[in-house]
């Protein structure tokens, strides 16, 4: 439904609800509305609109589901990377424990290469 038709329907409803022309005018408007909504053309347009809305809803639902799946996968990957990183750090720390206290200054670059840590 376009903006114009929405405006026309809104205006009509407002007029009916706010009209002070009396019961006779109200019945006349109601009868016209019944004729409009009962016409085969109006029925076809209404059915097509419902079908289009249903298709759009299905497409939207599919898009949302794919987005949720992607987000879930990204979170799982991130958690797995963090777990892998924690395990790697723990392994490297364990490797560095066997060194004597005098070797602690140069142990860090060996345990954590490419980190920019240099000897003091």
C-alpha positions as a Markdown table, in Angstrom:
| # | Residue | x | y | z |
|---|---|---|---|---|
| 1 | Unk | 0.0 | 0.0 | 0.0 |
| 2 | Unk | 1.4 | 3.3 | -1.0 |
| 3 | Unk | 1.6 | 6.5 | 1.0 |
| 4 | Unk | -1.3 | 8.1 | -1.0 |
| 5 | Unk | -3.7 | 5.2 | -0.5 |
| 6 | Unk | -2.8 | 5.0 | 3.2 |
| 7 | Unk | -3.5 | 8.7 | 3.5 |
| 8 | Unk | -6.8 | 8.3 | 1.7 |
| 9 | Unk | -7.9 | 5.4 | 4.0 |
| 10 | Unk | -6.7 | 7.3 | 7.1 |
| 11 | Unk | -8.7 | 10.4 | 6.0 |
| 12 | Unk | -11.8 | 8.3 | 5.3 |
| 13 | Unk | -11.6 | 6.6 | 8.7 |
| 14 | Unk | -11.0 | 10.0 | 10.4 |
| 15 | Unk | -14.0 | 11.5 | 8.6 |
| 16 | Unk | -16.2 | 8.6 | 9.5 |
| 17 | Unk | -15.2 | 8.7 | 13.2 |
| 18 | Unk | -15.3 | 12.4 | 13.4 |
| 19 | Unk | -18.2 | 13.2 | 11.1 |
| 20 | Unk | -21.0 | 15.2 | 12.6 |
| 21 | Unk | -23.2 | 14.8 | 9.5 |
| 22 | Unk | -25.4 | 12.3 | 11.3 |
| 23 | Unk | -26.4 | 8.7 | 11.1 |
| 24 | Unk | -27.6 | 8.9 | 7.5 |
| 25 | Unk | -24.2 | 10.0 | 6.2 |
| 26 | Unk | -22.4 | 7.4 | 8.3 |
| 27 | Unk | -24.6 | 4.7 | 6.8 |
| 28 | Unk | -23.9 | 6.0 | 3.3 |
| 29 | Unk | -20.1 | 5.9 | 3.9 |
| 30 | Unk | -20.4 | 2.4 | 5.4 |
| 31 | Unk | -22.4 | 1.2 | 2.4 |
| 32 | Unk | -19.8 | 2.6 | 0.0 |
| 33 | Unk | -17.0 | 0.9 | 2.0 |
| 34 | Unk | -18.8 | -2.4 | 1.8 |
| 35 | Unk | -19.2 | -2.1 | -1.9 |
| 36 | Unk | -15.5 | -1.3 | -2.3 |
| 37 | Unk | -14.2 | -4.1 | -0.1 |
| 38 | Unk | -16.7 | -6.6 | -1.7 |
| 39 | Unk | -15.5 | -5.9 | -5.2 |
| 40 | Unk | -13.5 | -8.7 | -7.0 |
| 41 | Unk | -10.8 | -6.2 | -7.8 |
| 42 | Unk | -10.3 | -5.2 | -4.2 |
| 43 | Unk | -10.3 | -8.8 | -3.2 |
| 44 | Unk | -7.5 | -9.6 | -5.8 |
| 45 | Unk | -5.4 | -6.7 | -4.7 |
| 46 | Unk | -5.8 | -7.7 | -1.0 |
| 47 | Unk | -4.8 | -11.3 | -1.8 |
| 48 | Unk | -1.7 | -10.2 | -3.8 |
| 49 | Unk | -0.7 | -7.8 | -1.0 |
| 50 | Unk | -1.0 | -10.7 | 1.6 |
| 51 | Unk | 1.1 | -12.9 | -0.7 |
| 52 | Unk | 3.8 | -10.3 | -1.2 |
| 53 | Unk | 3.9 | -9.6 | 2.6 |
| 54 | Unk | 4.3 | -13.3 | 3.3 |
| 55 | Unk | 7.1 | -13.7 | 0.8 |
| 56 | Unk | 8.9 | -10.6 | 2.3 |
| 57 | Unk | 8.5 | -12.0 | 5.7 |
| 58 | Unk | 10.0 | -15.4 | 4.7 |
| 59 | Unk | 13.0 | -13.6 | 3.1 |
| 60 | Unk | 13.5 | -11.5 | 6.1 |
| 61 | Unk | 13.3 | -14.5 | 8.4 |
| 62 | Unk | 15.9 | -16.3 | 6.3 |
| 63 | Unk | 18.2 | -13.3 | 6.4 |
| 64 | Unk | 17.9 | -13.0 | 10.2 |
| 65 | Unk | 18.6 | -16.7 | 10.6 |
| 66 | Unk | 21.7 | -16.5 | 8.4 |
| 67 | Unk | 22.9 | -13.5 | 10.4 |
| 68 | Unk | 22.4 | -15.3 | 13.7 |
| 69 | Unk | 24.2 | -18.4 | 12.4 |
| 70 | Unk | 27.1 | -16.2 | 11.2 |
| 71 | Unk | 27.3 | -14.4 | 14.6 |
| 72 | Unk | 27.2 | -17.8 | 16.4 |
| 73 | Unk | 30.0 | -19.2 | 14.3 |
| 74 | Unk | 32.1 | -16.0 | 14.8 |
| 75 | Unk | 31.7 | -16.2 | 18.6 |
| 76 | Unk | 32.6 | -19.9 | 18.6 |
| 77 | Unk | 35.7 | -19.3 | 16.4 |
| 78 | Unk | 36.7 | -16.4 | 18.7 |
| 79 | Unk | 36.3 | -18.5 | 21.8 |
| 80 | Unk | 38.3 | -21.4 | 20.2 |
| 81 | Unk | 41.1 | -19.0 | 19.3 |
| 82 | Unk | 41.2 | -17.6 | 22.8 |
| 83 | Unk | 41.3 | -21.2 | 24.2 |
| 84 | Unk | 44.1 | -22.1 | 21.7 |
| 85 | Unk | 46.0 | -19.0 | 22.7 |
| 86 | Unk | 45.6 | -19.7 | 26.4 |
| 87 | Unk | 46.9 | -23.3 | 25.9 |
| 88 | Unk | 49.8 | -22.0 | 23.8 |
| 89 | Unk | 50.8 | -19.5 | 26.5 |
| 90 | Unk | 50.5 | -22.2 | 29.2 |
| 91 | Unk | 52.7 | -24.5 | 27.2 |
| 92 | Unk | 55.3 | -21.8 | 26.6 |
| 93 | Unk | 55.3 | -20.9 | 30.3 |
| 94 | Unk | 55.7 | -24.5 | 31.2 |
| 95 | Unk | 58.7 | -24.8 | 28.9 |
| 96 | Unk | 60.3 | -21.7 | 30.5 |
| 97 | Unk | 60.0 | -23.1 | 34.1 |
| 98 | Unk | 62.9 | -25.5 | 33.8 |
| 99 | Unk | 65.4 | -22.6 | 33.4 |
| 100 | Unk | 67.6 | -21.5 | 36.2 |
| 101 | Unk | 66.9 | -18.1 | 37.9 |
| 102 | Unk | 70.0 | -16.6 | 36.3 |
| 103 | Unk | 68.5 | -17.2 | 32.8 |
| 104 | Unk | 65.2 | -15.4 | 33.4 |
| 105 | Unk | 66.3 | -12.3 | 31.5 |
| 106 | Unk | 66.8 | -14.0 | 28.3 |
| 107 | Unk | 64.1 | -16.7 | 28.7 |
| 108 | Unk | 61.3 | -14.4 | 27.8 |
| 109 | Unk | 62.4 | -13.8 | 24.2 |
| 110 | Unk | 62.8 | -17.6 | 23.7 |
| 111 | Unk | 59.4 | -18.4 | 25.2 |
| 112 | Unk | 57.6 | -15.5 | 23.5 |
| 113 | Unk | 59.3 | -14.8 | 20.3 |
| 114 | Unk | 58.2 | -11.8 | 18.1 |
| 115 | Unk | 56.8 | -10.0 | 21.1 |
| 116 | Unk | 59.3 | -7.2 | 21.2 |
| 117 | Unk | 60.6 | -8.3 | 24.6 |
| 118 | Unk | 64.4 | -7.8 | 24.7 |
| 119 | Unk | 67.1 | -8.6 | 27.2 |
| 120 | Unk | 67.7 | -6.0 | 30.0 |
